[in-house]
Structure formats: structure tokens, C-alpha cells
Amino acid sequence: MIDFWLLSSVLVGVGVLLLLILIVRLQAFIAMLISSILVGLLAGMPPEALIKTIQSGMGGTLGYVAIVVGLGAIFGAILEQSGGAQAIAQYLLRKFGEKNASWAMVVAGFFVAIPVFFDVAFIILIPLVYALQRRTKKSILLYAIPLLAGLAITHAFIPPTPGPIAIAEILNTDLGLVILFGFLIGLPTAIVSGPVFAKFISRKIFVEAPSSNVDADEELDTSLLRNTVLIVGLPIMLIVLNTVLSSNLVGSEGSLVGLKNFVQIVGHPFVALIMANLLALYTLGVKRGVSREALQEMSTKSLAPAGTIILLTGAGGAFKQVLIDTGTGEMLASWFTDKDLSIFLFAYIVAAIVRVLQGSSTVAMITAAGLVSPLIGADSVASLKALTAITIASGASVMSHVNDSGFWLVKQYLGLTEKQSFASWTLMTTILSLVSFVCVLIVATILGL
């Protein structure tokens, strides 16, 4: 049975959230807290209980997210400064060859964005795109779109980037499963929205590379490449291994007990990322002659942008807790069950609407996760939670346009007009979103969810 007052309280809260971000231009962290308080008061929560709910929701979320996002930010900064990210791209270009360069760029984007934030990774790798365009004289979109597709997919789907980390924590789902589904759904999505779409759009829009003084053809450092691949792969491998060994697929008798206990420690995201950071600091820093003072300064600076994401995620956790404690979540869950509506469809639509209205994919992910979380019971199948996380990421990736900073970043670096940006970048993000959502539904059908 729908309680229309409770439902109206949530709708008013979300409406105020969008109003504060879009019209008032209030910082999203403050706007989400105001919306959480408003929903709680309209739903009839006593003020003292409401404050405790916000505290517990924010604190419970930050206890996990703050550590992982902080470690991930430092990790990415080390790989950026060392040149490791560019080394991966250079290697892939040499292996794929100039003829298949668009495929090399989508793979490079896919893997480089695992440790490095989207905008930073794009700026690091764009000189390679410039160089390819100058050599082949083909449209820059043939190489830029695959790179952007790979970056955008990993940024949205695969931890330890902040978006999927935040969703996984708010939905209380297994991070290893999110990584597995992220790769499974991200790969076909990258192919369609990357090289396939790039081949089409590059024939419609020809753009030359802007002038650049950056040398993209410098000699490949094979030692740096080898170390970078090892360091990037280490935390992902450990986290996924922990998920596999902790599942019901693997027994717990005899010698496996000791192995499981060991992997539970080293395969936890906290420990896995600490190990990766220490290895990166030594191998890509100290061993290459970087002073300890420089490494400390670089690590400290990397935490500045992470702080905003951490606080925003905490506010999303508070919003989620308000929905749970007011009974709104239970009411919506019952209604969805009675109507036999797909939670995937609801999650996708909510994330897509918030994304299109206010621009930030991270805000869209966190807002949608807060709304969807109460609909997923604690005893829900782990794969359902993980696929719901990917669904939210899919919706939050749709239709990047003028209210998204990524739109202007791409336009500026590729030398596009607004019309060309809509026809290429905006359309690519929409294809990416729809294809990944279809893939989610296919996987869910196969798994019987």
C-alpha cells in the first residue's frame, strides 16, 4: 500500500535537491544534507531521531568509502606522475598497430582509468590521440571516442574509482562482484560505444588535432610498463580472488581454510590498496629517484579532490538512512513487489533522470543508490545487488551535455564545436548507457534474477 505523504516527502526532497544544485548553485554536499533533513521532517521524524539517523547514515558509509577513495586517489597520483599510464597506452598502440589504433585506445582507456580519475587520465593520454591524427590524417574522433569510451566505462563501472565504490557501499554489495560484472558488461559496451561508433562518427565529422608541444612518440620504458601493469593488477586480482574464495563455489575444508583466511586479509580493499600504494611508492617513486618529500607532497595533494567525493558519498549515505528509518524504503519495496516491477528499470531511470538534470554522474549515482538501497533487502542475492550497482552506473552515464564538466573538457581538448560535441561525445555516452543496460538485463535473465 502506497503512503502518498511519504512518497510526496521523497519527491519534494529530490526536487529541492535538484533546485539547490541547478538553480541556487549550492555545493552538492550541502544540498544533499538539506534534502535529507527535509525528507525526514516532512515524513514526521522527531528532530533528535532525524539528526541521529543522518549521523549514522553518513558515518556508516564513510567508514568504508573514505579509506578506499583516499587510497585510490594516492594510488592514481603516483601512476600519473610516474608516466605509467602513458606507458600502457604506448605499448598497446605498438602491439595493435596504427591500423587498429582505435582498438588500442579503447583498451588503454579501459585499463588506465582503473587507478586514475577520468579527467586526469584523459589529459595524460590525449597527446597520443593528437599524434595518431597527425600521422593518419583521419578525423581525431576515430581515436578520441574509443579512448573516451574506455575511460568513461571504467570510471563508472569498475572500482576503485569513486562512483562504483560509493554505490557498492550504499547498496551493501560485494566489491569483487561489482568488479567482475563491471568487466563482463563493460567490455562489450566499450566495443560498441568505442571503436564501432567511432568508425561511424569519424566519417560524419572531420576534426584535426589541435596544436600541441607534447611529445607523444617518446621511447617506451619497458621497465616502467612492466611495473605499472603489475601494480595496477595487484589490488584487482586480490579483491576478486577474495570474492571467489569466499563464495559457496569453493569449499572450506582442510588446507583451504588457511588460504581463505589469508586471502580475506590481503584481498580486502583496504589491505589490497595499501599494498598497491606501498609497492607503487617504492617501485615507481623511490626506486626511480623521486625523493620522499616529493612523494609525500604528491600524495597529500591527491587527497584534495578525493575529499569532495568522500563528503558527497557520506551525504548520500545519510539520505539513504533517512529513507530507511522513515519507512519509505519498505513501503516502496512492498509496492514494487506487488506490482512485479523490475528494480533494474527503476534504478536505471532514477539515475538517468538525475544525471540529465544536474550533470554530475557521481551525484546521480549516489542519489539513485540512496533511493534504490531500501528496495534491496539485506538477504538479497549478492549478484542482484552487484548488477543493480552496475545498472545505476549505466543510468548515471547517459547523455553528458552542457551541465557536465566532462562535456566541456572533451570539447576543449578535441577542438569541437558545441554541435559536434553533442553529435559525438553526448551520443557516445548515451549509446554507452543503453548498451550497458541491455547487457545488465541479459546477464540478469541468464542468472534468473
N, C-alpha and C positions, 0 to 999 in steps of 0.2 A: 504494500500500500504506500503510495507516494504522499509524503507530508509536504504540501506545497509551500508552507512557510519555510521549512528547512531548505527546500530546493531553491526558493527565491533568495534566501540568505546567501547561498553559494553563488548564484548568478550575479547578485548585486556585488559580492566581494570580487569576483573575477572582472566584472565591469569596471569597478573602481580601480582595480589593479591596472587594467589597460588604459584607463583615463589618466591615471597618475604618470604612467610611463610615456604615453603618446602625446598627451596634451600639456600636462604640467611639466613634463620632462624631469620628473623626480627620479633619483637613483633607484634602480630596481630592487635593491636590498631593502631600503626603507619602504618602498611601495608594497612589497610582499608582506612585510610585517604589519603595515597598516591594514591591508586586506585581511590578513589572518585575524587580527583583533576585531575588525568589523564583522566578519562572518560569525565569530564566537559570540559577540554581543547580540547580534540580530537573532541568533539561534537560541538565545536565552541562557547562556553560560554565566554563572556568577563571576564577577571580575577577578576575584582571587584565584578561582579554579582556572580561568582563562589564562592568566599570567603563568601559572604553573604548567599548563599544557604547552604554551609557547616555549617555555624554558626546557621542558623535557623533550619536545619535538626537535628543537634546534640542537640541544646538547647531545641527544642520541644520534643524530645524523652526523654532526661534526666530529664526534669521537672517532669515526672511521674515515670520513671524507677528507678532513683536514690533513691527516697524516699521508694518505695516498696522493692527494693532489700536490701537497708540498714536496714530497719526494719525487713525484713525476716532473714537477717544474724544474727542480735542480738537475735531474737526470737529462732532461731535454736541453737545458742550457749548456751542459758540458758537451753534448753531442753537436750542438750548433757551433760553439766556439772552436771546437777541435777540427771542424771540417768533415766530420764523419758522415753527416747526412749527405753532403755533396759527393763524397767518395762512393756511396752506394749508387747514386744516380749515374755517376760517370761510368762505373763498372757495368751497370745494366745497359747503358747506351752502347758500350763497346761490344757486349755479348749479343744484343739484339740486332745491332747494325742500324745504319741510317734508314734503310728501307722500312724497318719495323720500329722506328723510334717512338711512335705514338704508344706502342705496347710497352716499351721500356719506361716511358714516362708515367703510365698509369701504375705500373708495378713499383716504380720509385716513390710516387706519391703515396701509395698504399702503405708501404713499409716505413717511410721516413716520418710520416705523421703519427706513428705509434708513440714515439717518445717526445716529439716536438710539436708545439702548438701550430694550428693551421696556418695563420698568417706568417709566422716566423719561417715555417717550412717552405711556404710559397716564395717568400723573398729570397731564401737561400738558393732555391732551385731554379728561379726564373732566368738567371743568366744562361743556363743550359738550353732553355727554350729559345731564347734570343739567338744563340749560336746555331741551333738547328735551322731556324727560319732563314738566317742569312746564307747558310750553305745550300739549302734545298730550294729557296725562293718560293716555297709554298706558304699558304696562309699560316700565321702564327697559331691560329686556333687548332690546327691539326695536332699540335704538340701540347698546347696550353690546356685544352679541355681535358685530355686524358690525365694530365698531372693534377688538375683541379678536382677531377672526379675521384682519383685515388686519395687525395688529401681529405676531401670532404667526407668520404665514406669512412675512412679510418677515424677521423675526428669525431664522427657521430656514433660509430658502432663498436669500436674496439678500445677497451681500457688499456693503459691507464690514462687516456685523455679524460678531461673533467666531466664531459657530458654523460657518457655511459657509466662512469664511476658514481655520479650523483644519482642517476636513475636506479642503478643496481642497489644502492644503499637504501633509497626511499622505498623501493619495492621489496627490499629484503631478499634479494635473489643471489645466487651463486655467481661470483665474478668469473670463474673459469668457464661456466656455461655461456655467459654473455660473450666471452672471447670466442668460444667455439662457434656459436651461432653468428657472431659478427663476421668471422671469416667465411663461414658457409654461405651466408646471404650476401655479404659484401663483395665476394669475388665475381659472381655473375652480374651483379649490379654494376660493378666497376667496368666490366666489359661492354655492357650496353650503353651506359651513360658516358663512358670514356671513349675508347677508340672507334666504336661503331658510330656514335653520334658525331664525334669529331670529324670523321671522314665525310659525313653528310654536310655538316655546317661549314666546314672549311671550303667547300665548293660554292657555297652561297655567299660567304663573307670573306673577302681577302683583306688581311691586315699585315703590314710589315712590322718587324721588330723595332721598338724604339731604340735610339742610340744608347749605347752602354759602354763603359770603360772597363767592365769586369771581364777578366779572362776566364772563360768557361772551358778552355781547352788545356788547362794546366795538366802536368803529368800526374797520373793516378798513383797514389800512395797505397800500395797493396797491403802494407802492414797496418795502416790506419783502417783500411776497408775490412780486413780480417777481424781486427779487434772490435770494430763497430758492430759488425754482424753478430759476433759472439755476445757482446754486451746487451744489444737490443733484444736478442732472442732469449737470453737467460731468464729474465723475470716472467716472460710469457710462457715459456716452457715449464717452469716450476709451478706457476699458478694452475695451468691446465693439467699438469701431472697430479697435482693435489686433488683437483676435481675428479679426475678419473679414478684414482686410488680410493677416494672417499665415497665413491658411488657403490651401488649394490652390484655393479658388474664385476667387482673384484672381491674375492673372499677376504676374510680377516683371520685366517688360521695360521698357526706356525710362524715361519720366518717373515711372513707378510706384515705381522703386527709391528715389528720394529721398523720396517721400511715405511709403513703408513705413518707412524708417529714422527719419524724423521721428516718425511715429506710434508706433514701437516705444519711443521715449524718453518722449514725453508720455502714451502710453497704458499705460505700465507702472503698476501700482497704486501704487508708491512715489511716482512723479512726479505722477501724476494727483491723489492725495490731498494731496500737498504744495501743488500749485497751488490745489486747492479750499480748503485751510486758509488760505493766504495771502489768497485772494480773500475768504473769509468774515471773516477778522480785520479786513481793511480795510473792506469794504462794510458788514458787519453790526456792526462794532465801532468802529474809528477814525472812520469817516465819520458814525456816529450819535452821536459824542461820548463814547464809552467810553474811559477812559484806558488807556494802555499797561500801567500797573501792574495795573489790574483785569483786563485781558485775560490778562496773564501769570499772575496768581493763579488765574483761572478755568481756564486751560489746565493748570496744574500739578495742581489738584485733580481734574481729569477723568481724570488718569492713575492715580489710586489704585485704582479698581475694575478698570481695564484690567490692572494688574499681576497680579492673581489669575488672570485669564483667560489671560494670556500664559504664566505659570508652569505652569498646568494643561495648556495645549496642549503645552508643551515636554515635560512628563511623558508625555503621550500619544505624542509622537514617540519618546521613549525606549522606551516599551512596544512600539511598532511595530517598532523596530530590533532589540529582543531577539527578537521573533517571527521576523524575517527571518534574523538571524545564527544562531539555534538550528536553523534548517531547518524550523521548524514551518509557516511560511507556504508553503514549497514543497511540503511534504507535503500540506497542506490543499488547495492549488491542484490538485495531481495527483488527489486524491480527488474533488474537485468535477468535474474534467474527466471522470474515468472514470464517475462516476455521472450526468453530464449534468444537474447541479442548477443552478438559477438563482442567480447571485451576488446578484441583486436581492432574492430571497426571503431569503437568508441575512443580507444586510446589514440588511434591514428587521427581521427577527425579533430579531437581536442587539441592535440599537439600542432596539427596543421593550421588550425584557426589562430591559435596564439602566435605561432611563427609568422603568419602572413600579416597579422595586425601590428605586431610590435617589433619584428625583425630579428631579434636575438634567438638563435637556435638553443642556446643554453637556458635562457629564461623559459622558452617553450617546453623544453624537456622537463625542467624542474616543476613547472606549473602543471603539466599533464601528468607527471608521475605522482604529484600530490593528490590530484583528483582521482587517478586510477588506483592508487595503492589500497584504499579502503575496500575496493571491489575484489581484491585478491586475498583470500583467506590465508592464514599462517600455514595451514596444512595443504595448500595448493601444490600441484606438481611443480617440481623445480623447473622443468622445461617450459611450462606455461609462463612462469614468472620471467624467465630469461627471454622468451620470444616476445612477451609484452614489452620488455625493455627495448628490444630492437624495433618493435612497432612504433613506440614513442619516438625513438631516434629517427625513424623513417618520416613520420609526420612532421617532426621539427626541422627536417632538412628541405622541405618543399619551398619552391618559389622565392628564392632570395631576390629581393628587389631594393628599392631606394632607401628603405628604412633599416637595411642591414649594412654594417660597415664592410662586410666581405664584398658586396656589390661594387662599392667604390674602390676598394683595394684592387680588385680584378680589372675594373675599367681603367684605372690609372696605369697599372703596370703593363697592360696589354695594348694601351693606346686606342681603346674602343670608344665609340660614341655611346650615348645612353641607349639608343635604339639597338645598336649592335650588342650591347651588354645584355639587354632583355632577350634578344634572339639567340644568344649563345649561353652565357652564364646562368641566367634565370631559367631558361628552358632546360639546361642540363640538370640543375638542382631539382626541377620538377620531375624529369624523367627518372633521376636517381631515386627520388622519394617513392614514386609509383611502382617502379620495378622492384625495389626492395620490399615494399608492402605486399606485392603479389608473391614474392618469394617466401615471405613470412607465412602467408596463407597456405602456400603449397606445403611447406615444412610442417605446419600445424596439422594439416589434413593427413599427411603421411604418419605423423605421430599420434593421430587420433585425438587431438586436443579440441 
